[in-house]
Amino acid sequence: MRSEPFQAILRRHRLGYKLIDRLSLPEDAWWIEYYRPLENLVKELYEEHKGNFEALKMLEKVQKEIDMVKGSPREYSSAFYIMQKK
């Protein structure tokens, strides 16, 4: 999992906020809660729209994104920040 870029931390500081805490979601949170169900849906929709070129083209784009996350899960993560105005 990547940490926040240092430049982003400095930018917040200049805007008058201080970081109180940071909560990182588990590495597999996006996969379990979003991408796995989405992948299952894409498979279903491929079957439903076999003859629809535009729909299949859109589904291929979605599948490419899923494949990127599946291939490099550490590159995709989420975090929540608790900030306080100085």
Number of C-alpha atoms within 10 A of each C-alpha: 13 9 9 9 8 8 9 10 13 12 11 14 14 10 10 11 16 16 14 9 10 11 10 12 13 12 15 15 14 16 19 11 10 12 20 14 11 16 18 10 12 19 12 11 14 16 10 12 13 10 10 10 10 10 14 18 12 11 19 14 11 15 17 11 14 18 14 12 17 16 10 9 16 12 12 16 18 14 11 10 11 11 14 11 10 9
